[in-house]
Amino acid sequence: MADKSSRGLVLYGDGLASFINSDHTHLHSLASRGCSGFLSLPHFPPSESKDERTVRELTYLLDACEADSSMDGKIASSGSKCEPIPNISDRFMGMKAVIITNNTAVKSFGEKLGFGVLQFKELLTDCEVSLELVTLKILELLGFQDGRAVEASQFDLVVVHIRAGEKADILEHKITIGDIELVDGLAGKVMHIAQPRSEIGSRLHLSVVMSYGAVSMEEDPSLSILQTQDPNRNDLSVLFPRQSYTMRGESPRKNVRHCCPMLVTQWQEAVTRKDMAETFSFKEFKEHGGNLVIPADRFLHEIAFKLWKAPKYGA
């Protein structure tokens, strides 16, 4: 357990899970250092636009199912209409949070939740621009400067949103980098800066989340998080317990998508436990991940706990 509160950085690859390959070495390195698992989502309407799907996924990732009034209260993780929620600062003990995105829909949604909102081009104003400088600026927002953590930080949590098919243009095209390459590059730069036994390494809680984006209503068995039962042991089938991600309190969740969950790896030097996963992939997380499956709407609560802004969720 950390002896000081952490500060959180979430790199969210929206719709990028399918594009991870062997060339993305930083993501694989992160998975080998941290603890990985899945965030389960509900089924979404197949007729949604790309922006509607993007915002709807964020409503679950940020546990804000009725924050977007354009959805008319139709989102409810337990099958019933959710109640309106206060902004993030009120919900999590004054937590200050910002979303970095180039997406207009996400920008508007973040503002409704009480997040600060920045575009990539707003991170730097210097003529000299590099991915390393962008990373340093992101860490400065969390109070990490010159290898140290200052006492008062501008934000407790930074969420970097990068959507599939969108280029990140920083400082009017001085840097143009592909979507998955940006997530991979940022993860690599953060790991390089947050060295073992450094002050940043012990105070920075890094999460990389990758979603599959638009998903067919048909379940894909190769990307299913359901635990299969031994067909030769039917006598024990009635004793097979419900997995916790299918429950909300004592009641079953009525809308659970068992395929194509979000993939998540978390790492904090000397704080996060290490599992046996060696690569950032669905198969590796299912066979060797240590975090198993939690509902996506519990993710922000877990992060807030690490930042000393919420009580522990679950065991």
N, C-alpha and C positions, 0 to 999 in steps of 0.2 A: 504494500500500500504506500502511495506517495505521502510525504510529510508536508507537502504544500499543494495547493490547488493547481490543477493542470489548466492548460488552454488548448482549445480544440481546433483542428483543421480537418475539414471534410472535403475530399476531392470526389465529386460526383460525376461519373461518366454516364450521361443520360442516353441509353440505347446503344452503348458501346461494348457490352459484354461479348457479343458474337464476333467482334473484330480483334480480340486479344490473340496474339500469336507468339511464337518463340522469339521474335525480334524484340518484344517488349520486356527487356531484361530487368528493368527497374521494378515493374509490377511483380514479376516472379521473385525477385530478391526480397521485396517487401513481404510477400506471402510466406517466404521461408523464414523470416524473422518474427512475424507476428502471429496473430490468432485469427482464423478465418471461419466464415459460416455464411448463412443465408438470411435474407429478409423476405418474408412471404407477403404477397400482394393478393388483392381480390381480382376477380374477373372484371375487365373493363369493357364497355360497349365497343363493338368492332367498328361502328360508324364514326367514332371520334376523329377529329382532326389531329394533326401532329401536336399543335399547341395545346389542345384540350387534354391529350394524353400526357404530355409533359407536366402540365399543372396538376392533373389528377394524381400522378405518381408522387409529386412533391407533397400533395395534401396528406399522403400516408407517411412519407419519409419524415415530414415535419409535424405529424400528428395534428393536422389542421383541417379536418374533414369538412368544415362548413365555412372556412375563411373566404372561399371564392364564391361570391354571391351569384355569379353567372351560372353556377351549377344547381341553383335553386334547391339546395339542401338534399340532393339526391345521393350524396356519398355517405355511406354509413358502414363502418367495418363490421358491425355486428348485425346488420340487416335492418336496423331501425335508424330513424333520423337522429343525427348528432345535434348536440346543443352548441350554440356559438361559443367561441373561446376567446379569452383575452389575448393581448399581444404577448410575445415571447418573454419580454422583461417581467411582466406580471406573473406569468406562469412559472418562471424558473429563477426566483429569488434575485431579480434585477439583472439577469444575464444580458449582456450586450452582444449582439450578433449582426453579421453582415453577410450578404450574398454577393458574390462576384459573378456576373453573367453578361453575355451579350444578347440574351434573348428578351424581347420586349414583354412577352407574357409572364415570364419568370420575374422580371423586374417589378411589374405591377403586383403580382402575387406576393412577393417578398415584402413590399411596402405595406400591404394589408396586414401582414403578420407582425409588423413592428421591426422588421429587419432593416438595417442600413443596406443600400444597394449601390454597387459600383460596377462599371464596365472595365474590361481589361485595359483599355486605352487610358483610363483615369488613374491607373496605378503608378505611372511614371510620367515625368515631364521632361526628363533629360534627353539630350540628343542621342546619347549612347544607350542602347537598349539590348538586353540579352535575357535569355530564360533565367539565368542566375539572378539578375537584378529584379526580375518580376517575382521570383521566389522570395528574395530578401524583403521586398516591399510587402508581400503577403504576411511574412513573419513579423514585420514591424507593426502591422495592424494588431498583432497579438502581444506586442510588447517585447519582442525578441530583437535585440540590437547588439551588434559587436560581440556575439557569442554569449550574451547574458540576458536574463529576464528582468526588465524593469518592473518596479512595484506596481505602477498604475499603467494598465494597458488600455488602448482605445476600444478593443473588443475582447470578449472571452471566447467567441466562436466565430470562425470564418468558414463559410460554405462556398466552394468554387464549383459552379455549374457549367459543364461542357457538354453540349448536345451533339449527337451523331449528325454528320453532314454539315456542321458549322465550323468555319475556320475562325480561329482566334486572332483577330487583327489588333495588334498592340501598337499604339502610337501611329495610327494612320498608315498601316501596312509596313512599318519598319520591321515588324516580325509577323509573319503569317505562317502558322503551323497547323498541321492536321489535328483533328479532334483527339484520337487515341494517343497520338504522339505527344500531345500537350499533357494529358494525364500522366503518361509514362515519364515524361521529362520532369514534370513538377515533383512527382514521387521520388525520382532519383535525386534531384537537387535537395529536397527536404531531408532525405536520409543522409546525404553527404554532410549537410550542415548540422544536423542533430546527431553528432557523433556520440558513441558510448562514453559515459562518464562526464559528458558536458552538461552545462546547466540547461541548455535548450533541450537536449535529449531527454532529460528527466522530467521536464515540465510540459513538453508538447505531446498531446495525444492525437495521433494521425489516423484517420479512417479513409479508406478508398472504397467507394461504393460504385458498382457497375450494374446497370439494368439492361434488360433485353429490348426495351421499347415496346412497340406494337407486337402483340402476341395473338396467335389464332385461338379461338375458343376450344379447339381440340387439344387435349393434353399430349405433350411430347414425352414419351416414356424415357427418352435419353436425357431429358432435363427435368426429371421429376424428383421432388424431395420426399415423396412417400417412401416409407420403410416397408420393403416387401416382407411378407410372411412366408414361412416354409410351408409349401402346399401339402407336405406329408405330415404336418402337425396340426390338422384341423381341430383337434380336440382342445388346443390351446388358444384358438382364434378369439374366443369370447373373453379371454383374459388380456388380450393385447390392448394396452391403454391408449387413449387418445393422446396425440402429441400436443404439447402445450401451445404451439402456435395456432392450433385450430380452436383454441378456447379463448374466451374473454370473461375473466372471472370464473364463475361456475357454469356459464352457458356456452354452448358451442357457437363458434362463428358461423354464420349462415352463408358466407360468400368467401371461400378460400380457394385460391388458384394454386394448385400443387406443382405446376410446372413453371419453368423460367422465372425463378425468384431473383431478387437482387443478390449479387455476390458482394461480400464485404470482408475486408481485411483490416484489422486494427493493430496499431503498434505504438508502444511508448517504452523507451529504453528503460530496462530494469523494473518496469511496472507491469506491462502486459505479459501474460503467460505465453509461451511459445508452444504451438501445436506441431503436428507432424507433416503439415502441408508444405510442399516444396515449390509448387507453381500456382499461379493465379488462374484457376480453371474450375469449372463446375465439378468435374469428375474428382479432382484432387480435394476440393472442399468437402464433397460428400463422403469420401473415403477416409480422409485424414484431418479434416477441419475440427477445431476444438469448440467453436461457438454454436454448432448445430443450426437450428432454425428459430428465429423469433419473428413475430409480426412486424412488418415495416413501421407500423405506428408506435412501436416501443423503442425504436432506434434513438430518437432524440432524447428520450428519458434516460437511456443508458449513457449517452454522451454527457448530458447534464449532470449525472451522478459523478462521472469522472472529473468534472469541473467544480465539484462541490456545490452544485446548484439544484440538486434534487435528491430525494432519498433513493435507495437502491430499489430497482425493479426486479422482481423474481428472486431466485435463490442466490 
